[in-house]
Amino acid sequence: MYKKIGVEFYCGCPFDTEPDEQGRFRIFSGKCGLKTRTGSPRSYLVEWEHIVPAHAFGKHRECWTKPDCSFSGKSLKGRKCCEAIDPEFKEIEADLHNLVPAPGEINNDRGNYFFAEIEGERREYGTCDFEVDFRRQIAEPRPAIRGDIARIYFYMEKQWGISIPPDKRKIYEAWNKEDPTDTFEIRRNDLIEKVQGRRNPFID
């Protein structure tokens, strides 16, 4: 999907579509003004981010809280347990509609936070228009991808029953209108359908 485009989701930074010798995809930060907040080695590497976090669709599953989970002789907890013993969790986790390429540091900073709007424009990742409010546990994406995020949340709710809190639903409904689908989002939807047999109807 990203072979020809080679642009990560949160900052719009180009990245190498061929992996390095360690299998990593490097972001060309100098072409988009991305800077690191913490100096983390993940800052300029692409990671595959779940827009709806694994915690949101895993925390209520038995595997997530199972006290005696083991697989292949290893003791596992939380997400690792679900990945090992829960086939439906693995299917949800691997749903391509919910996965986007993102800078590793921003993926880590966003964590399990919902998306919302943050007052002010405090930029901690260079010129990348992405803010995280750690105290309020929310993240604000750039306007050009807000509709994409809303439509992914709506899809995950419809397909997998992952409810959206009423206050966030109001925000995402507004974002869906303010940022309509674009050519790449439609093309991506077509390609994902070919791979896993399901479309995101909210893009259509």
MODA-V801572 format. One record per residue. N is the residue number from 1. RES is the residue in one small letter. SS is DSSP state (H for helix, E for strand, - for the rest). NEAR is the number of other C-alpha atoms within 10 Angstrom. D_LAST is the distance of its C-alpha to the last C-alpha in Angstrom with 2 decimals. Layout:
# MODA-V801572
n=N res=RES ss=SS near=NEAR d_last=D_LAST
n=N res=RES ss=SS near=NEAR d_last=D_LAST
This chain:
# MODA-V801572
n=1 res=m ss=- near=12 d_last=18.05
n=2 res=y ss=- near=14 d_last=20.33
n=3 res=k ss=- near=10 d_last=23.20
n=4 res=k ss=- near=7 d_last=22.70
n=5 res=i ss=- near=12 d_last=21.20
n=6 res=g ss=- near=18 d_last=23.58
n=7 res=v ss=E near=20 d_last=22.56
n=8 res=e ss=- near=19 d_last=22.52
n=9 res=f ss=- near=21 d_last=20.09
n=10 res=y ss=- near=22 d_last=22.38
n=11 res=c ss=- near=24 d_last=24.70
n=12 res=g ss=- near=19 d_last=23.17
n=13 res=c ss=- near=21 d_last=26.28
n=14 res=p ss=E near=18 d_last=26.67
n=15 res=f ss=E near=25 d_last=27.91
n=16 res=d ss=- near=18 d_last=29.77
n=17 res=t ss=- near=16 d_last=27.66
n=18 res=e ss=- near=12 d_last=30.84
n=19 res=p ss=- near=11 d_last=32.37
n=20 res=d ss=- near=10 d_last=35.92
n=21 res=e ss=- near=7 d_last=38.76
n=22 res=q ss=- near=6 d_last=37.72
n=23 res=g ss=- near=8 d_last=34.13
n=24 res=r ss=- near=14 d_last=32.80
n=25 res=f ss=- near=20 d_last=30.42
n=26 res=r ss=E near=20 d_last=32.03
n=27 res=i ss=E near=24 d_last=30.47
n=28 res=f ss=- near=16 d_last=32.07
n=29 res=s ss=H near=20 d_last=32.77
n=30 res=g ss=H near=10 d_last=35.06
n=31 res=k ss=H near=11 d_last=32.27
n=32 res=c ss=- near=15 d_last=30.27
n=33 res=g ss=- near=13 d_last=32.96
n=34 res=l ss=E near=22 d_last=32.07
n=35 res=k ss=- near=18 d_last=35.17
n=36 res=t ss=- near=17 d_last=36.12
n=37 res=r ss=- near=14 d_last=36.95
n=38 res=t ss=- near=11 d_last=39.22
n=39 res=g ss=- near=10 d_last=40.17
n=40 res=s ss=- near=11 d_last=38.33
n=41 res=p ss=- near=10 d_last=38.14
n=42 res=r ss=- near=17 d_last=34.45
n=43 res=s ss=- near=24 d_last=33.79
n=44 res=y ss=- near=23 d_last=32.90
n=45 res=l ss=E near=20 d_last=31.46
n=46 res=v ss=E near=24 d_last=27.84
n=47 res=e ss=E near=22 d_last=27.00
n=48 res=w ss=E near=16 d_last=23.84
n=49 res=e ss=E near=22 d_last=22.78
n=50 res=h ss=E near=22 d_last=21.09
n=51 res=i ss=- near=23 d_last=19.02
n=52 res=v ss=- near=23 d_last=19.77
n=53 res=p ss=- near=17 d_last=23.42
n=54 res=a ss=H near=17 d_last=25.12
n=55 res=h ss=H near=16 d_last=27.53
n=56 res=a ss=H near=14 d_last=24.93
n=57 res=f ss=H near=19 d_last=24.18
n=58 res=g ss=H near=22 d_last=27.67
n=59 res=k ss=- near=14 d_last=30.23
n=60 res=h ss=- near=10 d_last=30.45
n=61 res=r ss=- near=15 d_last=30.75
n=62 res=e ss=H near=13 d_last=34.28
n=63 res=c ss=H near=23 d_last=34.24
n=64 res=w ss=H near=22 d_last=33.68
n=65 res=t ss=H near=16 d_last=36.88
n=66 res=k ss=- near=14 d_last=38.89
n=67 res=p ss=- near=13 d_last=42.39
n=68 res=d ss=- near=10 d_last=43.61
n=69 res=c ss=- near=19 d_last=40.74
n=70 res=s ss=E near=15 d_last=42.01
n=71 res=f ss=E near=11 d_last=40.67
n=72 res=s ss=- near=6 d_last=42.81
n=73 res=g ss=- near=7 d_last=45.64
n=74 res=k ss=E near=8 d_last=43.76
n=75 res=s ss=E near=12 d_last=43.32
n=76 res=l ss=- near=19 d_last=39.77
n=77 res=k ss=- near=17 d_last=38.17
n=78 res=g ss=H near=18 d_last=34.81
n=79 res=r ss=H near=20 d_last=31.88
n=80 res=k ss=H near=16 d_last=34.18
n=81 res=c ss=H near=22 d_last=35.25
n=82 res=c ss=H near=24 d_last=31.74
n=83 res=e ss=H near=19 d_last=30.87
n=84 res=a ss=H near=17 d_last=34.03
n=85 res=i ss=H near=14 d_last=34.11
n=86 res=d ss=- near=17 d_last=30.78
n=87 res=p ss=H near=11 d_last=28.45
n=88 res=e ss=H near=12 d_last=25.53
n=89 res=f ss=H near=21 d_last=25.91
n=90 res=k ss=H near=16 d_last=25.87
n=91 res=e ss=H near=11 d_last=22.63
n=92 res=i ss=H near=17 d_last=20.95
n=93 res=e ss=H near=20 d_last=22.67
n=94 res=a ss=- near=13 d_last=21.48
n=95 res=d ss=- near=15 d_last=17.75
n=96 res=l ss=H near=19 d_last=16.36
n=97 res=h ss=H near=22 d_last=13.24
n=98 res=n ss=H near=21 d_last=16.01
n=99 res=l ss=E near=18 d_last=18.26
n=100 res=v ss=E near=16 d_last=18.83
n=101 res=p ss=E near=21 d_last=22.04
n=102 res=a ss=E near=26 d_last=24.26
n=103 res=p ss=E near=27 d_last=27.97
n=104 res=g ss=H near=20 d_last=29.98
n=105 res=e ss=H near=23 d_last=31.95
n=106 res=i ss=H near=24 d_last=28.98
n=107 res=n ss=H near=20 d_last=27.43
n=108 res=n ss=H near=14 d_last=30.82
n=109 res=d ss=H near=16 d_last=31.28
n=110 res=r ss=H near=23 d_last=27.96
n=111 res=g ss=- near=20 d_last=28.82
n=112 res=n ss=- near=18 d_last=27.38
n=113 res=y ss=- near=20 d_last=26.91
n=114 res=f ss=E near=18 d_last=24.06
n=115 res=f ss=E near=22 d_last=22.50
n=116 res=a ss=- near=19 d_last=23.84
n=117 res=e ss=- near=14 d_last=25.66
n=118 res=i ss=- near=16 d_last=29.20
n=119 res=e ss=- near=8 d_last=31.79
n=120 res=g ss=- near=7 d_last=33.18
n=121 res=e ss=- near=10 d_last=32.16
n=122 res=r ss=- near=14 d_last=34.34
n=123 res=r ss=- near=14 d_last=33.47
n=124 res=e ss=- near=16 d_last=34.79
n=125 res=y ss=- near=19 d_last=32.92
n=126 res=g ss=E near=16 d_last=34.28
n=127 res=t ss=- near=13 d_last=32.01
n=128 res=c ss=- near=19 d_last=28.85
n=129 res=d ss=- near=18 d_last=27.09
n=130 res=f ss=- near=21 d_last=26.81
n=131 res=e ss=E near=25 d_last=29.11
n=132 res=v ss=E near=23 d_last=30.20
n=133 res=d ss=E near=17 d_last=32.35
n=134 res=f ss=- near=12 d_last=34.23
n=135 res=r ss=- near=6 d_last=36.17
n=136 res=r ss=- near=10 d_last=33.24
n=137 res=q ss=- near=15 d_last=31.14
n=138 res=i ss=E near=18 d_last=28.01
n=139 res=a ss=E near=21 d_last=26.33
n=140 res=e ss=E near=21 d_last=24.82
n=141 res=p ss=- near=20 d_last=22.38
n=142 res=r ss=- near=15 d_last=22.22
n=143 res=p ss=H near=13 d_last=20.08
n=144 res=a ss=H near=18 d_last=17.93
n=145 res=i ss=H near=20 d_last=16.36
n=146 res=r ss=H near=24 d_last=16.45
n=147 res=g ss=H near=22 d_last=12.84
n=148 res=d ss=H near=23 d_last=12.01
n=149 res=i ss=H near=20 d_last=14.64
n=150 res=a ss=H near=23 d_last=13.51
n=151 res=r ss=H near=23 d_last=10.05
n=152 res=i ss=H near=23 d_last=12.17
n=153 res=y ss=H near=22 d_last=14.63
n=154 res=f ss=H near=25 d_last=12.41
n=155 res=y ss=H near=20 d_last=11.26
n=156 res=m ss=H near=21 d_last=14.97
n=157 res=e ss=H near=15 d_last=16.12
n=158 res=k ss=H near=14 d_last=14.20
n=159 res=q ss=H near=12 d_last=14.95
n=160 res=w ss=H near=13 d_last=18.41
n=161 res=g ss=- near=11 d_last=19.69
n=162 res=i ss=- near=16 d_last=20.32
n=163 res=s ss=- near=14 d_last=20.93
n=164 res=i ss=- near=17 d_last=20.38
n=165 res=p ss=- near=9 d_last=23.58
n=166 res=p ss=H near=9 d_last=23.50
n=167 res=d ss=H near=9 d_last=24.63
n=168 res=k ss=H near=14 d_last=21.92
n=169 res=r ss=H near=15 d_last=19.18
n=170 res=k ss=H near=11 d_last=20.40
n=171 res=i ss=H near=15 d_last=20.18
n=172 res=y ss=H near=24 d_last=16.66
n=173 res=e ss=H near=14 d_last=15.41
n=174 res=a ss=H near=14 d_last=17.26
n=175 res=w ss=H near=21 d_last=15.94
n=176 res=n ss=H near=20 d_last=12.27
n=177 res=k ss=H near=12 d_last=13.49
n=178 res=e ss=H near=13 d_last=15.96
n=179 res=d ss=- near=16 d_last=13.95
n=180 res=p ss=- near=15 d_last=10.58
n=181 res=t ss=- near=18 d_last=8.43
n=182 res=d ss=- near=13 d_last=10.83
n=183 res=t ss=H near=8 d_last=11.53
n=184 res=f ss=H near=12 d_last=12.71
n=185 res=e ss=H near=15 d_last=9.91
n=186 res=i ss=H near=14 d_last=7.59
n=187 res=r ss=H near=12 d_last=10.83
n=188 res=r ss=H near=17 d_last=11.61
n=189 res=n ss=H near=20 d_last=8.67
n=190 res=d ss=H near=16 d_last=10.03
n=191 res=l ss=H near=16 d_last=13.48
n=192 res=i ss=H near=17 d_last=13.22
n=193 res=e ss=H near=15 d_last=12.13
n=194 res=k ss=H near=11 d_last=15.28
n=195 res=v ss=H near=9 d_last=17.37
n=196 res=q ss=H near=12 d_last=16.69
n=197 res=g ss=- near=9 d_last=14.85
n=198 res=r ss=- near=16 d_last=12.00
n=199 res=r ss=- near=18 d_last=8.34
n=200 res=n ss=- near=21 d_last=7.04
n=201 res=p ss=- near=12 d_last=4.99
n=202 res=f ss=- near=15 d_last=5.38
n=203 res=i ss=- near=18 d_last=3.81
n=204 res=d ss=- near=9 d_last=0.00
